[in-house]
Amino acid sequence: MDWFKTVKTYYDAGYYTNDNVKVFVIKNKITVAQYKQITDEDYSI
């Protein structure tokens, strides 16, 4: 599964918030760099 593509699609559609996307970083499904690419914000805990 392409987690980056899936998370970005859901984020862009408004289904995921920044906090939802952080969970995917914590679970090692996407990287911190990918988090920034999706949300346009720096990752912070």
mmCIF entry with sequence, helices, sheets and N, C-alpha, C, O atoms, coordinates in Angstrom:
data_MODEL
# 
_entry.id   MODEL 
# 
_entity.id                         1 
_entity.type                       polymer 
_entity.pdbx_number_of_molecules   1 
# 
_entity_poly.entity_id                      1 
_entity_poly.type                           'polypeptide(L)' 
_entity_poly.nstd_linkage                   no 
_entity_poly.nstd_monomer                   no 
_entity_poly.pdbx_seq_one_letter_code       MDWFKTVKTYYDAGYYTNDNVKVFVIKNKITVAQYKQITDEDYSI 
_entity_poly.pdbx_seq_one_letter_code_can   MDWFKTVKTYYDAGYYTNDNVKVFVIKNKITVAQYKQITDEDYSI 
_entity_poly.pdbx_strand_id                 A 
# 
loop_
_entity_poly_seq.entity_id 
_entity_poly_seq.num 
_entity_poly_seq.mon_id 
_entity_poly_seq.hetero 
1 1  MET n 
1 2  ASP n 
1 3  TRP n 
1 4  PHE n 
1 5  LYS n 
1 6  THR n 
1 7  VAL n 
1 8  LYS n 
1 9  THR n 
1 10 TYR n 
1 11 TYR n 
1 12 ASP n 
1 13 ALA n 
1 14 GLY n 
1 15 TYR n 
1 16 TYR n 
1 17 THR n 
1 18 ASN n 
1 19 ASP n 
1 20 ASN n 
1 21 VAL n 
1 22 LYS n 
1 23 VAL n 
1 24 PHE n 
1 25 VAL n 
1 26 ILE n 
1 27 LYS n 
1 28 ASN n 
1 29 LYS n 
1 30 ILE n 
1 31 THR n 
1 32 VAL n 
1 33 ALA n 
1 34 GLN n 
1 35 TYR n 
1 36 LYS n 
1 37 GLN n 
1 38 ILE n 
1 39 THR n 
1 40 ASP n 
1 41 GLU n 
1 42 ASP n 
1 43 TYR n 
1 44 SER n 
1 45 ILE n 
# 
_struct_asym.id          A 
_struct_asym.entity_id   1 
# 
loop_
_struct_conf.conf_type_id 
_struct_conf.id 
_struct_conf.pdbx_PDB_helix_id 
_struct_conf.beg_label_comp_id 
_struct_conf.beg_label_asym_id 
_struct_conf.beg_label_seq_id 
_struct_conf.pdbx_beg_PDB_ins_code 
_struct_conf.end_label_comp_id 
_struct_conf.end_label_asym_id 
_struct_conf.end_label_seq_id 
_struct_conf.pdbx_end_PDB_ins_code 
_struct_conf.beg_auth_comp_id 
_struct_conf.beg_auth_asym_id 
_struct_conf.beg_auth_seq_id 
_struct_conf.end_auth_comp_id 
_struct_conf.end_auth_asym_id 
_struct_conf.end_auth_seq_id 
_struct_conf.pdbx_PDB_helix_class 
_struct_conf.details 
_struct_conf.pdbx_PDB_helix_length 
HELX_P HELX_P1 AA1 TRP A 3  ? ASP A 12 ? TRP A 3  ASP A 12 1 ? 10 
HELX_P HELX_P2 AA2 ASN A 18 ? ILE A 26 ? ASN A 18 ILE A 26 1 ? 9  
HELX_P HELX_P3 AA3 VAL A 32 ? THR A 39 ? VAL A 32 THR A 39 1 ? 8  
# 
_struct_conf_type.id          HELX_P 
_struct_conf_type.criteria    ? 
_struct_conf_type.reference   ? 
# 
loop_
_atom_site.group_PDB 
_atom_site.id 
_atom_site.type_symbol 
_atom_site.label_atom_id 
_atom_site.label_alt_id 
_atom_site.label_comp_id 
_atom_site.label_asym_id 
_atom_site.label_entity_id 
_atom_site.label_seq_id 
_atom_site.pdbx_PDB_ins_code 
_atom_site.Cartn_x 
_atom_site.Cartn_y 
_atom_site.Cartn_z 
_atom_site.occupancy 
_atom_site.B_iso_or_equiv 
_atom_site.pdbx_formal_charge 
_atom_site.auth_seq_id 
_atom_site.auth_comp_id 
_atom_site.auth_asym_id 
_atom_site.auth_atom_id 
_atom_site.pdbx_PDB_model_num 
ATOM 1   N N  . MET A 1 1  ? 0.847   -1.181 0.000  1.00 0.00 ? 1  MET A N  1 
ATOM 2   C CA . MET A 1 1  ? 0.000   0.000  0.000  1.00 0.00 ? 1  MET A CA 1 
ATOM 3   C C  . MET A 1 1  ? 0.889   1.240  0.000  1.00 0.00 ? 1  MET A C  1 
ATOM 4   O O  . MET A 1 1  ? 1.896   1.290  0.706  1.00 0.00 ? 1  MET A O  1 
ATOM 5   N N  . ASP A 1 2  ? 0.518   2.217  -0.780 1.00 0.00 ? 2  ASP A N  1 
ATOM 6   C CA . ASP A 1 2  ? 1.231   3.494  -0.810 1.00 0.00 ? 2  ASP A CA 1 
ATOM 7   C C  . ASP A 1 2  ? 0.592   4.417  0.227  1.00 0.00 ? 2  ASP A C  1 
ATOM 8   O O  . ASP A 1 2  ? -0.368  5.130  -0.064 1.00 0.00 ? 2  ASP A O  1 
ATOM 9   N N  . TRP A 1 3  ? 1.140   4.390  1.434  1.00 0.00 ? 3  TRP A N  1 
ATOM 10  C CA . TRP A 1 3  ? 0.566   5.158  2.537  1.00 0.00 ? 3  TRP A CA 1 
ATOM 11  C C  . TRP A 1 3  ? 0.572   6.649  2.259  1.00 0.00 ? 3  TRP A C  1 
ATOM 12  O O  . TRP A 1 3  ? -0.393  7.344  2.576  1.00 0.00 ? 3  TRP A O  1 
ATOM 13  N N  . PHE A 1 4  ? 1.659   7.153  1.666  1.00 0.00 ? 4  PHE A N  1 
ATOM 14  C CA . PHE A 1 4  ? 1.739   8.584  1.374  1.00 0.00 ? 4  PHE A CA 1 
ATOM 15  C C  . PHE A 1 4  ? 0.575   9.013  0.482  1.00 0.00 ? 4  PHE A C  1 
ATOM 16  O O  . PHE A 1 4  ? -0.115  9.989  0.779  1.00 0.00 ? 4  PHE A O  1 
ATOM 17  N N  . LYS A 1 5  ? 0.364   8.299  -0.586 1.00 0.00 ? 5  LYS A N  1 
ATOM 18  C CA . LYS A 1 5  ? -0.702  8.653  -1.530 1.00 0.00 ? 5  LYS A CA 1 
ATOM 19  C C  . LYS A 1 5  ? -2.071  8.588  -0.857 1.00 0.00 ? 5  LYS A C  1 
ATOM 20  O O  . LYS A 1 5  ? -2.906  9.473  -1.046 1.00 0.00 ? 5  LYS A O  1 
ATOM 21  N N  . THR A 1 6  ? -2.291  7.547  -0.081 1.00 0.00 ? 6  THR A N  1 
ATOM 22  C CA . THR A 1 6  ? -3.576  7.373  0.590  1.00 0.00 ? 6  THR A CA 1 
ATOM 23  C C  . THR A 1 6  ? -3.835  8.481  1.600  1.00 0.00 ? 6  THR A C  1 
ATOM 24  O O  . THR A 1 6  ? -4.912  9.079  1.611  1.00 0.00 ? 6  THR A O  1 
ATOM 25  N N  . VAL A 1 7  ? -2.850  8.755  2.449  1.00 0.00 ? 7  VAL A N  1 
ATOM 26  C CA . VAL A 1 7  ? -3.015  9.785  3.476  1.00 0.00 ? 7  VAL A CA 1 
ATOM 27  C C  . VAL A 1 7  ? -3.201  11.153 2.826  1.00 0.00 ? 7  VAL A C  1 
ATOM 28  O O  . VAL A 1 7  ? -4.049  11.932 3.262  1.00 0.00 ? 7  VAL A O  1 
ATOM 29  N N  . LYS A 1 8  ? -2.427  11.452 1.797  1.00 0.00 ? 8  LYS A N  1 
ATOM 30  C CA . LYS A 1 8  ? -2.549  12.745 1.110  1.00 0.00 ? 8  LYS A CA 1 
ATOM 31  C C  . LYS A 1 8  ? -3.929  12.907 0.490  1.00 0.00 ? 8  LYS A C  1 
ATOM 32  O O  . LYS A 1 8  ? -4.524  13.982 0.568  1.00 0.00 ? 8  LYS A O  1 
ATOM 33  N N  . THR A 1 9  ? -4.436  11.855 -0.120 1.00 0.00 ? 9  THR A N  1 
ATOM 34  C CA . THR A 1 9  ? -5.768  11.911 -0.727 1.00 0.00 ? 9  THR A CA 1 
ATOM 35  C C  . THR A 1 9  ? -6.831  12.213 0.322  1.00 0.00 ? 9  THR A C  1 
ATOM 36  O O  . THR A 1 9  ? -7.692  13.065 0.107  1.00 0.00 ? 9  THR A O  1 
ATOM 37  N N  . TYR A 1 10 ? -6.774  11.519 1.457  1.00 0.00 ? 10 TYR A N  1 
ATOM 38  C CA . TYR A 1 10 ? -7.750  11.736 2.522  1.00 0.00 ? 10 TYR A CA 1 
ATOM 39  C C  . TYR A 1 10 ? -7.590  13.116 3.151  1.00 0.00 ? 10 TYR A C  1 
ATOM 40  O O  . TYR A 1 10 ? -8.582  13.765 3.483  1.00 0.00 ? 10 TYR A O  1 
ATOM 41  N N  . TYR A 1 11 ? -6.353  13.567 3.316  1.00 0.00 ? 11 TYR A N  1 
ATOM 42  C CA . TYR A 1 11 ? -6.102  14.897 3.880  1.00 0.00 ? 11 TYR A CA 1 
ATOM 43  C C  . TYR A 1 11 ? -6.652  15.976 2.943  1.00 0.00 ? 11 TYR A C  1 
ATOM 44  O O  . TYR A 1 11 ? -7.348  16.891 3.383  1.00 0.00 ? 11 TYR A O  1 
ATOM 45  N N  . ASP A 1 12 ? -6.341  15.863 1.672  1.00 0.00 ? 12 ASP A N  1 
ATOM 46  C CA . ASP A 1 12 ? -6.801  16.848 0.689  1.00 0.00 ? 12 ASP A CA 1 
ATOM 47  C C  . ASP A 1 12 ? -8.326  16.887 0.590  1.00 0.00 ? 12 ASP A C  1 
ATOM 48  O O  . ASP A 1 12 ? -8.906  17.933 0.298  1.00 0.00 ? 12 ASP A O  1 
ATOM 49  N N  . ALA A 1 13 ? -8.970  15.752 0.832  1.00 0.00 ? 13 ALA A N  1 
ATOM 50  C CA . ALA A 1 13 ? -10.432 15.682 0.783  1.00 0.00 ? 13 ALA A CA 1 
ATOM 51  C C  . ALA A 1 13 ? -11.075 16.193 2.073  1.00 0.00 ? 13 ALA A C  1 
ATOM 52  O O  . ALA A 1 13 ? -12.295 16.348 2.143  1.00 0.00 ? 13 ALA A O  1 
ATOM 53  N N  . GLY A 1 14 ? -10.248 16.457 3.100  1.00 0.00 ? 14 GLY A N  1 
ATOM 54  C CA . GLY A 1 14 ? -10.770 16.982 4.353  1.00 0.00 ? 14 GLY A CA 1 
ATOM 55  C C  . GLY A 1 14 ? -11.135 15.932 5.385  1.00 0.00 ? 14 GLY A C  1 
ATOM 56  O O  . GLY A 1 14 ? -11.708 16.254 6.426  1.00 0.00 ? 14 GLY A O  1 
ATOM 57  N N  . TYR A 1 15 ? -10.805 14.671 5.101  1.00 0.00 ? 15 TYR A N  1 
ATOM 58  C CA . TYR A 1 15 ? -11.130 13.598 6.044  1.00 0.00 ? 15 TYR A CA 1 
ATOM 59  C C  . TYR A 1 15 ? -10.128 13.493 7.188  1.00 0.00 ? 15 TYR A C  1 
ATOM 60  O O  . TYR A 1 15 ? -10.483 13.051 8.281  1.00 0.00 ? 15 TYR A O  1 
ATOM 61  N N  . TYR A 1 16 ? -8.881  13.893 6.949  1.00 0.00 ? 16 TYR A N  1 
ATOM 62  C CA . TYR A 1 16 ? -7.839  13.827 7.972  1.00 0.00 ? 16 TYR A CA 1 
ATOM 63  C C  . TYR A 1 16 ? -7.399  15.226 8.362  1.00 0.00 ? 16 TYR A C  1 
ATOM 64  O O  . TYR A 1 16 ? -7.282  16.116 7.520  1.00 0.00 ? 16 TYR A O  1 
ATOM 65  N N  . THR A 1 17 ? -7.157  15.405 9.664  1.00 0.00 ? 17 THR A N  1 
ATOM 66  C CA . THR A 1 17 ? -6.576  16.639 10.188 1.00 0.00 ? 17 THR A CA 1 
ATOM 67  C C  . THR A 1 17 ? -5.067  16.441 10.320 1.00 0.00 ? 17 THR A C  1 
ATOM 68  O O  . THR A 1 17 ? -4.556  15.346 10.084 1.00 0.00 ? 17 THR A O  1 
ATOM 69  N N  . ASN A 1 18 ? -4.366  17.494 10.693 1.00 0.00 ? 18 ASN A N  1 
ATOM 70  C CA . ASN A 1 18 ? -2.926  17.380 10.917 1.00 0.00 ? 18 ASN A CA 1 
ATOM 71  C C  . ASN A 1 18 ? -2.639  16.340 11.998 1.00 0.00 ? 18 ASN A C  1 
ATOM 72  O O  . ASN A 1 18 ? -1.685  15.571 11.882 1.00 0.00 ? 18 ASN A O  1 
ATOM 73  N N  . ASP A 1 19 ? -3.453  16.315 13.040 1.00 0.00 ? 19 ASP A N  1 
ATOM 74  C CA . ASP A 1 19 ? -3.248  15.333 14.110 1.00 0.00 ? 19 ASP A CA 1 
ATOM 75  C C  . ASP A 1 19 ? -3.443  13.906 13.600 1.00 0.00 ? 19 ASP A C  1 
ATOM 76  O O  . ASP A 1 19 ? -2.720  12.998 14.011 1.00 0.00 ? 19 ASP A O  1 
ATOM 77  N N  . ASN A 1 20 ? -4.400  13.706 12.720 1.00 0.00 ? 20 ASN A N  1 
ATOM 78  C CA . ASN A 1 20 ? -4.595  12.378 12.127 1.00 0.00 ? 20 ASN A CA 1 
ATOM 79  C C  . ASN A 1 20 ? -3.364  11.958 11.341 1.00 0.00 ? 20 ASN A C  1 
ATOM 80  O O  . ASN A 1 20 ? -2.940  10.805 11.415 1.00 0.00 ? 20 ASN A O  1 
ATOM 81  N N  . VAL A 1 21 ? -2.785  12.892 10.585 1.00 0.00 ? 21 VAL A N  1 
ATOM 82  C CA . VAL A 1 21 ? -1.614  12.586 9.766  1.00 0.00 ? 21 VAL A CA 1 
ATOM 83  C C  . VAL A 1 21 ? -0.410  12.278 10.658 1.00 0.00 ? 21 VAL A C  1 
ATOM 84  O O  . VAL A 1 21 ? 0.422   11.445 10.298 1.00 0.00 ? 21 VAL A O  1 
ATOM 85  N N  . LYS A 1 22 ? -0.305  12.933 11.809 1.00 0.00 ? 22 LYS A N  1 
ATOM 86  C CA . LYS A 1 22 ? 0.802   12.666 12.740 1.00 0.00 ? 22 LYS A CA 1 
ATOM 87  C C  . LYS A 1 22 ? 0.818   11.209 13.188 1.00 0.00 ? 22 LYS A C  1 
ATOM 88  O O  . LYS A 1 22 ? 1.886   10.637 13.406 1.00 0.00 ? 22 LYS A O  1 
ATOM 89  N N  . VAL A 1 23 ? -0.345  10.614 13.325 1.00 0.00 ? 23 VAL A N  1 
ATOM 90  C CA . VAL A 1 23 ? -0.429  9.211  13.736 1.00 0.00 ? 23 VAL A CA 1 
ATOM 91  C C  . VAL A 1 23 ? 0.306   8.317  12.737 1.00 0.00 ? 23 VAL A C  1 
ATOM 92  O O  . VAL A 1 23 ? 0.944   7.341  13.132 1.00 0.00 ? 23 VAL A O  1 
ATOM 93  N N  . PHE A 1 24 ? 0.221   8.641  11.463 1.00 0.00 ? 24 PHE A N  1 
ATOM 94  C CA . PHE A 1 24 ? 0.903   7.841  10.448 1.00 0.00 ? 24 PHE A CA 1 
ATOM 95  C C  . PHE A 1 24 ? 2.419   7.984  10.547 1.00 0.00 ? 24 PHE A C  1 
ATOM 96  O O  . PHE A 1 24 ? 3.151   7.053  10.209 1.00 0.00 ? 24 PHE A O  1 
ATOM 97  N N  . VAL A 1 25 ? 2.896   9.137  11.006 1.00 0.00 ? 25 VAL A N  1 
ATOM 98  C CA . VAL A 1 25 ? 4.336   9.303  11.248 1.00 0.00 ? 25 VAL A CA 1 
ATOM 99  C C  . VAL A 1 25 ? 4.740   8.455  12.452 1.00 0.00 ? 25 VAL A C  1 
ATOM 100 O O  . VAL A 1 25 ? 5.739   7.738  12.404 1.00 0.00 ? 25 VAL A O  1 
ATOM 101 N N  . ILE A 1 26 ? 3.965   8.539  13.523 1.00 0.00 ? 26 ILE A N  1 
ATOM 102 C CA . ILE A 1 26 ? 4.253   7.777  14.739 1.00 0.00 ? 26 ILE A CA 1 
ATOM 103 C C  . ILE A 1 26 ? 4.280   6.274  14.447 1.00 0.00 ? 26 ILE A C  1 
ATOM 104 O O  . ILE A 1 26 ? 5.107   5.547  14.999 1.00 0.00 ? 26 ILE A O  1 
ATOM 105 N N  . LYS A 1 27 ? 3.387   5.819  13.591 1.00 0.00 ? 27 LYS A N  1 
ATOM 106 C CA . LYS A 1 27 ? 3.302   4.392  13.248 1.00 0.00 ? 27 LYS A CA 1 
ATOM 107 C C  . LYS A 1 27 ? 4.256   4.000  12.121 1.00 0.00 ? 27 LYS A C  1 
ATOM 108 O O  . LYS A 1 27 ? 4.204   2.878  11.618 1.00 0.00 ? 27 LYS A O  1 
ATOM 109 N N  . ASN A 1 28 ? 5.135   4.938  11.726 1.00 0.00 ? 28 ASN A N  1 
ATOM 110 C CA . ASN A 1 28 ? 6.151   4.701  10.682 1.00 0.00 ? 28 ASN A CA 1 
ATOM 111 C C  . ASN A 1 28 ? 5.561   4.304  9.331  1.00 0.00 ? 28 ASN A C  1 
ATOM 112 O O  . ASN A 1 28 ? 6.145   3.501  8.604  1.00 0.00 ? 28 ASN A O  1 
ATOM 113 N N  . LYS A 1 29 ? 4.421   4.861  9.005  1.00 0.00 ? 29 LYS A N  1 
ATOM 114 C CA . LYS A 1 29 ? 3.810   4.619  7.697  1.00 0.00 ? 29 LYS A CA 1 
ATOM 115 C C  . LYS A 1 29 ? 4.224   5.693  6.696  1.00 0.00 ? 29 LYS A C  1 
ATOM 116 O O  . LYS A 1 29 ? 4.304   5.429  5.496  1.00 0.00 ? 29 LYS A O  1 
ATOM 117 N N  . ILE A 1 30 ? 4.490   6.920  7.194  1.00 0.00 ? 30 ILE A N  1 
ATOM 118 C CA . ILE A 1 30 ? 5.032   8.003  6.373  1.00 0.00 ? 30 ILE A CA 1 
ATOM 119 C C  . ILE A 1 30 ? 6.165   8.656  7.154  1.00 0.00 ? 30 ILE A C  1 
ATOM 120 O O  . ILE A 1 30 ? 6.277   8.478  8.367  1.00 0.00 ? 30 ILE A O  1 
ATOM 121 N N  . THR A 1 31 ? 7.002   9.410  6.452  1.00 0.00 ? 31 THR A N  1 
ATOM 122 C CA . THR A 1 31 ? 8.134   10.077 7.098  1.00 0.00 ? 31 THR A CA 1 
ATOM 123 C C  . THR A 1 31 ? 7.748   11.488 7.532  1.00 0.00 ? 31 THR A C  1 
ATOM 124 O O  . THR A 1 31 ? 6.695   12.007 7.162  1.00 0.00 ? 31 THR A O  1 
ATOM 125 N N  . VAL A 1 32 ? 8.629   12.092 8.324  1.00 0.00 ? 32 VAL A N  1 
ATOM 126 C CA . VAL A 1 32 ? 8.434   13.482 8.740  1.00 0.00 ? 32 VAL A CA 1 
ATOM 127 C C  . VAL A 1 32 ? 8.417   14.393 7.511  1.00 0.00 ? 32 VAL A C  1 
ATOM 128 O O  . VAL A 1 32 ? 7.625   15.332 7.441  1.00 0.00 ? 32 VAL A O  1 
ATOM 129 N N  . ALA A 1 33 ? 9.286   14.114 6.549  1.00 0.00 ? 33 ALA A N  1 
ATOM 130 C CA . ALA A 1 33 ? 9.320   14.910 5.315  1.00 0.00 ? 33 ALA A CA 1 
ATOM 131 C C  . ALA A 1 33 ? 7.999   14.776 4.552  1.00 0.00 ? 33 ALA A C  1 
ATOM 132 O O  . ALA A 1 33 ? 7.500   15.751 3.990  1.00 0.00 ? 33 ALA A O  1 
ATOM 133 N N  . GLN A 1 34 ? 7.446   13.583 4.537  1.00 0.00 ? 34 GLN A N  1 
ATOM 134 C CA . GLN A 1 34 ? 6.163   13.386 3.861  1.00 0.00 ? 34 GLN A CA 1 
ATOM 135 C C  . GLN A 1 34 ? 5.040   14.097 4.612  1.00 0.00 ? 34 GLN A C  1 
ATOM 136 O O  . GLN A 1 34 ? 4.113   14.619 3.992  1.00 0.00 ? 34 GLN A O  1 
ATOM 137 N N  . TYR A 1 35 ? 5.116   14.122 5.942  1.00 0.00 ? 35 TYR A N  1 
ATOM 138 C CA . TYR A 1 35 ? 4.139   14.875 6.736  1.00 0.00 ? 35 TYR A CA 1 
ATOM 139 C C  . TYR A 1 35 ? 4.131   16.332 6.299  1.00 0.00 ? 35 TYR A C  1 
ATOM 140 O O  . TYR A 1 35 ? 3.070   16.911 6.071  1.00 0.00 ? 35 TYR A O  1 
ATOM 141 N N  . LYS A 1 36 ? 5.322   16.925 6.181  1.00 0.00 ? 36 LYS A N  1 
ATOM 142 C CA . LYS A 1 36 ? 5.427   18.324 5.757  1.00 0.00 ? 36 LYS A CA 1 
ATOM 143 C C  . LYS A 1 36 ? 4.889   18.502 4.341  1.00 0.00 ? 36 LYS A C  1 
ATOM 144 O O  . LYS A 1 36 ? 4.233   19.501 4.046  1.00 0.00 ? 36 LYS A O  1 
ATOM 145 N N  . GLN A 1 37 ? 5.161   17.547 3.475  1.00 0.00 ? 37 GLN A N  1 
ATOM 146 C CA . GLN A 1 37 ? 4.679   17.629 2.096  1.00 0.00 ? 37 GLN A CA 1 
ATOM 147 C C  . GLN A 1 37 ? 3.145   17.580 2.046  1.00 0.00 ? 37 GLN A C  1 
ATOM 148 O O  . GLN A 1 37 ? 2.529   18.255 1.221  1.00 0.00 ? 37 GLN A O  1 
ATOM 149 N N  . ILE A 1 38 ? 2.544   16.797 2.912  1.00 0.00 ? 38 ILE A N  1 
ATOM 150 C CA . ILE A 1 38 ? 1.084   16.667 2.936  1.00 0.00 ? 38 ILE A CA 1 
ATOM 151 C C  . ILE A 1 38 ? 0.434   17.894 3.570  1.00 0.00 ? 38 ILE A C  1 
ATOM 152 O O  . ILE A 1 38 ? -0.506  18.460 3.013  1.00 0.00 ? 38 ILE A O  1 
ATOM 153 N N  . THR A 1 39 ? 0.940   18.305 4.745  1.00 0.00 ? 39 THR A N  1 
ATOM 154 C CA . THR A 1 39 ? 0.274   19.349 5.524  1.00 0.00 ? 39 THR A CA 1 
ATOM 155 C C  . THR A 1 39 ? 0.840   20.745 5.301  1.00 0.00 ? 39 THR A C  1 
ATOM 156 O O  . THR A 1 39 ? 0.196   21.734 5.650  1.00 0.00 ? 39 THR A O  1 
ATOM 157 N N  . ASP A 1 40 ? 2.025   20.837 4.729  1.00 0.00 ? 40 ASP A N  1 
ATOM 158 C CA . ASP A 1 40 ? 2.737   22.104 4.536  1.00 0.00 ? 40 ASP A CA 1 
ATOM 159 C C  . ASP A 1 40 ? 3.111   22.745 5.878  1.00 0.00 ? 40 ASP A C  1 
ATOM 160 O O  . ASP A 1 40 ? 3.286   23.961 5.966  1.00 0.00 ? 40 ASP A O  1 
ATOM 161 N N  . GLU A 1 41 ? 3.231   21.918 6.918  1.00 0.00 ? 41 GLU A N  1 
ATOM 162 C CA . GLU A 1 41 ? 3.651   22.371 8.244  1.00 0.00 ? 41 GLU A CA 1 
ATOM 163 C C  . GLU A 1 41 ? 4.773   21.476 8.746  1.00 0.00 ? 41 GLU A C  1 
ATOM 164 O O  . GLU A 1 41 ? 4.859   20.304 8.379  1.00 0.00 ? 41 GLU A O  1 
ATOM 165 N N  . ASP A 1 42 ? 5.637   22.042 9.592  1.00 0.00 ? 42 ASP A N  1 
ATOM 166 C CA . ASP A 1 42 ? 6.692   21.248 10.210 1.00 0.00 ? 42 ASP A CA 1 
ATOM 167 C C  . ASP A 1 42 ? 6.071   20.290 11.218 1.00 0.00 ? 42 ASP A C  1 
ATOM 168 O O  . ASP A 1 42 ? 5.089   20.621 11.882 1.00 0.00 ? 42 ASP A O  1 
ATOM 169 N N  . TYR A 1 43 ? 6.650   19.107 11.323 1.00 0.00 ? 43 TYR A N  1 
ATOM 170 C CA . TYR A 1 43 ? 6.165   18.104 12.274 1.00 0.00 ? 43 TYR A CA 1 
ATOM 171 C C  . TYR A 1 43 ? 6.647   18.452 13.671 1.00 0.00 ? 43 TYR A C  1 
ATOM 172 O O  . TYR A 1 43 ? 7.833   18.701 13.884 1.00 0.00 ? 43 TYR A O  1 
ATOM 173 N N  . SER A 1 44 ? 5.727   18.467 14.615 1.00 0.00 ? 44 SER A N  1 
ATOM 174 C CA . SER A 1 44 ? 6.079   18.633 16.025 1.00 0.00 ? 44 SER A CA 1 
ATOM 175 C C  . SER A 1 44 ? 5.144   17.761 16.842 1.00 0.00 ? 44 SER A C  1 
ATOM 176 O O  . SER A 1 44 ? 3.996   17.525 16.465 1.00 0.00 ? 44 SER A O  1 
ATOM 177 N N  . ILE A 1 45 ? 5.653   17.293 17.956 1.00 0.00 ? 45 ILE A N  1 
ATOM 178 C CA . ILE A 1 45 ? 4.872   16.368 18.790 1.00 0.00 ? 45 ILE A CA 1 
ATOM 179 C C  . ILE A 1 45 ? 3.792   17.098 19.543 1.00 0.00 ? 45 ILE A C  1 
ATOM 180 O O  . ILE A 1 45 ? 3.038   16.480 20.294 1.00 0.00 ? 45 ILE A O  1 
# 
